[in-house]
Amino acid sequence: MKYKLLHQDLLNLLRNRIPQNSKLVAKLIDVLSLEKMAVYRRLRQEVPFTFEEIIVIAREFNISLDNLLGVDARPSFPFPFHAIDEENQNTESDYLLLKNYVQAIKAVASNQDGEIALITNVLPQSLYTGFDSIFRFYYFKWRYYSLSTDQTKPYHEIILPDRFIQVAKDAFDCLKNVGKGYFIFDYLVFQRFINDVTYFNTIRLIKDEDVRLIKKELLQFIDYMEIIAKRGFIANPSNKIDIYISETSIDTSYCYIEASASFRFALIWSFVFNIVLTYKDEMLEMMKCWIRSKIRTSTLLSVTSEKTRTQYFDMQRKVVEQM
């Protein structure tokens, strides 16, 4: 294994754990007892970490050496949507996660054979990022479960920075150019979303007028999905999007992304925005197998079965109207 590749993978892990360069430098100065310039030289890859330094870093950052020293040096590692620091409103790591997600979608879209497959029990992030109220609700929900009670903010006080909104729209636009997409929805995905909104409304964290805005946008989202299902593509007729409704429940949301033979990975969602990412070939093949199996127990809405498609989306509109 080339030492340079090991060094690069270690740097990628460290920067995902501590995205801000100044904080990463300070942490490494502390744990390695090095001068600032010595740390900078290592981060610029002018000087490699010694093996002893790698051991210290692995222990301090809880990095698996088995994964790091694997044959292809492509580790599985947590890729979290970090909690916000309420004192300084630091959303840098949150923004970087969204930005990295957009870069991954761009990589897939740049390859005609690029492919995304998503199985989900919530509204898909790659589609709802184009709808501000829905995106804001999921961000609000993530904050509610991630932060302490005294830091909880009601929905109307959640203000997303402009760059958050822009990078979300970039993700939404990039998806339109992906060559192949497979979306498998839990059959209760809209009902679950409505139940969540209703609950937070009953405990006065979402105002009635905000519920009406979310409802209006949710109906627009359903219209948008129905258009995609009817066409079989989002914007480019040469690209293919298949939308399925699972006839059995979906317990976990996960996604498989492949831009090329050398750039493919899988994501597993937990706690709304938190993500576990893996490059491991055995996990990727297992993910593909799960997706194929789930398709066998799902109903295809795209292009074919016009009656079934119409009935499904009309039913979802009736569910939303009850909000």
matplotlib code that plots the C-alpha trace (Angstrom):
import matplotlib.pyplot as plt

x = [0.0, 1.3, 2.1, 0.9, -2.6, -2.7, -1.7, -4.4, -7.1, -6.1, -6.3, -9.8, -10.9, -9.5, -11.1, -14.5, -14.2, -13.0, -13.8, -12.4, -8.7, -7.7, -9.5, -7.9, -4.4, -4.9, -6.1, -3.1, -0.7, -2.2, -2.3, 1.0, 3.0, 4.2, 4.9, 2.3, 4.5, 5.2, 1.4, 0.8, 3.5, 1.7, -1.6, -0.2, 1.4, 4.9, 5.8, 4.0, 2.8, 5.1, 3.5, 3.7, 1.8, -0.8, -1.3, -1.8, -4.3, -6.2, -6.5, -7.6, -10.1, -11.3, -10.2, -10.1, -6.6, -8.0, -10.0, -7.3, -4.7, -7.1, -6.1, -7.7, -7.3, -11.0, -12.4, -16.0, -16.5, -19.2, -20.1, -22.3, -24.5, -22.9, -24.8, -24.8, -22.9, -25.5, -23.0, -21.4, -24.0, -21.2, -22.9, -19.7, -19.6, -23.3, -22.7, -19.6, -21.7, -24.3, -21.6, -19.9, -23.3, -23.7, -20.2, -21.1, -24.3, -22.3, -19.9, -22.8, -24.4, -21.2, -21.1, -23.8, -23.9, -24.0, -26.6, -28.4, -30.7, -32.6, -34.8, -36.5, -39.1, -38.9, -39.2, -36.0, -33.5, -32.4, -35.9, -37.2, -34.2, -36.0, -38.9, -37.9, -40.6, -40.1, -36.3, -36.7, -39.0, -36.5, -33.8, -36.0, -36.8, -33.1, -32.3, -35.2, -33.8, -30.1, -30.0, -30.9, -34.4, -33.3, -31.8, -35.0, -36.3, -39.8, -40.1, -40.7, -37.4, -35.3, -33.5, -31.3, -28.3, -28.4, -25.5, -27.5, -30.4, -28.2, -26.3, -29.7, -30.9, -27.7, -28.3, -31.9, -30.7, -27.8, -30.2, -31.9, -28.9, -28.3, -28.4, -30.3, -32.3, -34.3, -36.5, -38.3, -40.7, -42.3, -46.1, -46.7, -44.0, -46.4, -48.6, -45.5, -44.4, -47.9, -48.0, -44.7, -45.9, -49.2, -47.4, -45.1, -48.1, -49.9, -47.0, -46.9, -43.5, -45.1, -47.7, -50.9, -49.9, -46.7, -48.6, -50.7, -47.5, -46.0, -49.3, -49.3, -45.7, -46.3, -49.1, -46.7, -44.1, -46.7, -47.5, -43.8, -43.3, -46.3, -44.9, -41.6, -43.4, -45.5, -42.5, -39.9, -37.4, -36.9, -35.6, -33.6, -35.5, -32.3, -32.1, -34.2, -36.0, -38.0, -40.3, -41.6, -43.9, -42.9, -45.7, -43.8, -42.5, -39.1, -37.2, -34.1, -33.3, -30.2, -28.7, -26.3, -24.4, -22.1, -20.4, -17.8, -16.2, -13.8, -16.2, -19.1, -20.3, -23.4, -25.1, -27.3, -29.4, -30.1, -31.5, -32.8, -29.5, -26.8, -25.1, -22.9, -20.9, -19.1, -16.9, -16.5, -17.2, -19.0, -21.4, -22.0, -22.9, -25.2, -26.9, -27.5, -29.0, -31.3, -32.4, -33.2, -35.1, -37.1, -38.0, -39.6, -42.0, -42.8, -45.1, -43.6, -45.3, -43.1, -44.4, -46.4, -49.7, -51.3, -54.4, -52.3, -50.1, -53.1, -54.8, -51.7, -51.0, -54.7, -54.7, -51.7, -53.4, -56.4, -54.0, -52.3, -55.7, -56.5, -53.6]
y = [0.0, 3.4, 5.6, 8.6, 7.1, 6.3, 9.9, 11.3, 9.0, 10.0, 13.7, 13.2, 11.5, 14.3, 17.1, 15.3, 15.2, 18.8, 20.8, 24.1, 24.2, 26.4, 24.0, 21.0, 22.5, 23.4, 19.9, 18.3, 20.6, 19.5, 15.7, 15.4, 18.0, 19.6, 23.2, 24.9, 24.9, 21.2, 20.5, 22.7, 20.9, 17.6, 19.0, 20.3, 16.8, 18.3, 16.0, 12.7, 11.7, 9.2, 5.8, 6.8, 9.9, 8.0, 5.7, 8.7, 10.3, 7.0, 6.7, 10.4, 10.5, 6.9, 5.9, 2.2, 1.2, -2.0, 0.2, 2.8, 0.1, -1.9, -3.1, -0.1, 2.3, 3.4, 3.4, 3.4, 6.4, 8.5, 11.5, 13.5, 16.6, 18.2, 19.9, 23.7, 25.6, 27.9, 30.4, 31.3, 29.8, 27.9, 26.1, 25.5, 21.7, 21.6, 23.6, 21.5, 18.4, 19.8, 21.1, 17.6, 16.1, 18.4, 17.6, 13.9, 14.5, 16.6, 13.8, 11.4, 13.9, 14.4, 10.7, 9.6, 6.2, 7.7, 6.2, 7.0, 4.5, 5.6, 3.7, 6.0, 6.2, 10.0, 12.5, 12.3, 15.1, 15.2, 16.2, 18.3, 20.6, 22.5, 23.3, 25.8, 25.1, 21.3, 21.6, 24.1, 21.6, 18.8, 21.1, 22.2, 18.5, 17.6, 20.5, 19.5, 16.0, 17.0, 19.9, 20.2, 21.3, 24.8, 25.3, 24.2, 26.9, 27.0, 26.5, 30.2, 31.2, 28.8, 31.0, 29.2, 31.1, 32.2, 29.8, 26.9, 27.7, 28.1, 24.8, 23.0, 24.4, 23.3, 19.8, 20.0, 21.2, 18.7, 15.8, 16.8, 15.7, 12.3, 9.6, 7.0, 7.3, 4.8, 6.1, 3.6, 5.3, 3.8, 3.7, 5.9, 8.5, 11.4, 10.3, 10.2, 13.7, 15.0, 13.3, 15.0, 18.4, 18.0, 16.9, 19.9, 22.1, 20.7, 21.5, 25.0, 24.7, 25.3, 28.0, 27.4, 29.8, 27.9, 24.6, 26.2, 27.1, 23.6, 22.1, 24.3, 23.4, 19.7, 19.7, 21.4, 18.7, 16.0, 17.7, 17.8, 14.1, 13.1, 15.0, 13.1, 9.8, 10.6, 11.6, 9.1, 11.9, 15.2, 17.6, 15.7, 13.0, 11.0, 10.6, 8.0, 8.3, 5.4, 6.0, 3.0, 2.7, -0.1, -2.5, -3.4, -1.0, 0.6, 0.8, 2.7, 5.2, 4.4, 5.4, 3.9, 6.4, 5.4, 7.9, 5.5, 2.2, 4.0, 6.4, 4.7, 4.7, 4.1, 6.3, 5.3, 8.0, 8.2, 11.0, 13.0, 14.5, 12.2, 10.0, 6.9, 6.6, 3.5, 2.7, -1.0, -3.2, -5.9, -3.3, -1.7, -5.1, -5.9, -2.5, -3.3, -6.6, -4.9, -2.5, -5.2, -7.2, -4.1, -3.4, -6.9, -5.9, -2.4, -0.9, 1.1, 4.5, 5.9, 6.0, 2.7, 2.0, 5.4, 4.5, 3.2, 6.4, 8.7, 6.9, 7.0, 10.7, 11.6, 9.6, 11.5, 14.8, 13.8, 12.8, 16.3, 18.1, 16.7, 18.8]
z = [0.0, -0.9, 2.2, 0.3, -0.1, 3.6, 4.5, 2.2, 3.7, 7.2, 6.3, 4.8, 8.0, 10.2, 8.1, 8.2, 12.0, 12.4, 9.2, 10.4, 9.7, 12.6, 15.1, 13.5, 13.7, 17.4, 18.2, 16.4, 18.2, 21.5, 20.9, 19.0, 21.0, 17.7, 16.7, 14.6, 11.4, 11.8, 11.8, 8.8, 6.9, 7.6, 6.6, 3.3, 2.8, 2.6, 5.5, 6.3, 9.7, 11.3, 12.2, 15.9, 15.2, 13.3, 16.3, 18.6, 16.1, 15.8, 19.5, 20.0, 17.1, 17.6, 14.1, 13.2, 12.1, 10.6, 8.2, 7.7, 6.8, 4.6, 1.1, -0.7, 2.2, 1.8, 5.3, 6.6, 8.8, 10.4, 8.3, 10.7, 10.4, 13.4, 16.2, 16.1, 18.7, 20.2, 21.5, 18.2, 15.8, 14.0, 11.1, 9.2, 9.5, 8.6, 5.5, 4.5, 4.7, 2.3, 0.0, 0.0, -0.8, -3.8, -5.0, -4.9, -6.9, -9.4, -9.9, -10.6, -13.0, -14.9, -15.9, -18.4, -16.6, -13.2, -10.9, -7.6, -5.8, -2.7, -0.3, 2.1, 4.9, 4.8, 2.0, -0.1, 0.7, -3.0, -4.0, -1.0, -1.0, -3.7, -1.3, 1.4, 4.0, 3.8, 4.0, 6.9, 8.7, 8.5, 9.8, 12.6, 13.5, 13.5, 15.9, 18.2, 18.6, 18.6, 21.0, 24.7, 25.7, 26.7, 23.2, 21.3, 18.9, 17.4, 13.7, 12.9, 14.6, 12.4, 9.9, 7.4, 6.1, 2.5, 1.6, 3.1, 0.9, -2.1, -1.6, -1.1, -4.4, -6.0, -4.9, -6.2, -9.6, -9.9, -9.4, -12.7, -14.6, -13.1, -15.7, -13.7, -10.5, -8.5, -5.6, -3.5, -1.0, 2.1, 1.5, 4.5, 3.8, 3.5, 6.4, 8.6, 7.6, 8.3, 11.7, 12.6, 11.6, 13.4, 16.6, 16.7, 16.0, 19.0, 21.4, 19.9, 18.2, 14.8, 14.3, 12.5, 9.7, 9.2, 9.0, 6.2, 4.4, 4.8, 3.6, 0.5, -0.3, 0.4, -2.2, -4.7, -3.9, -4.7, -8.0, -8.8, -8.0, -10.1, -13.1, -12.6, -12.4, -15.4, -17.6, -16.2, -16.0, -14.2, -16.8, -19.4, -21.4, -21.8, -18.1, -16.4, -13.0, -11.6, -8.6, -6.7, -3.7, -1.4, -0.4, 2.8, 5.5, 5.2, 8.5, 7.5, 4.7, 2.7, -0.6, -3.2, -5.4, -8.3, -10.6, -12.0, -11.1, -8.9, -7.3, -5.6, -2.0, 0.2, 2.7, 5.6, 7.3, 11.0, 13.2, 10.2, 8.9, 10.4, 7.9, 7.9, 4.7, 3.4, 0.4, 1.3, -1.7, 0.3, 1.8, -1.6, -3.1, -0.2, -0.7, -4.3, -3.3, -0.8, -3.5, -6.0, -3.4, -2.4, -6.0, -6.2, -3.4, -4.7, -7.3, -10.2, -10.7, -13.4, -17.0, -16.8, -14.8, -15.3, -13.3, -10.3, -10.4, -10.5, -7.7, -5.5, -5.9, -5.5, -2.2, -0.9, -1.7, 0.4, 3.2, 3.1, 2.9, 6.4, 8.0]

ax = plt.figure().add_subplot(projection="3d")
ax.plot(x, y, z, "-o")
ax.set_aspect("equal")
plt.show()
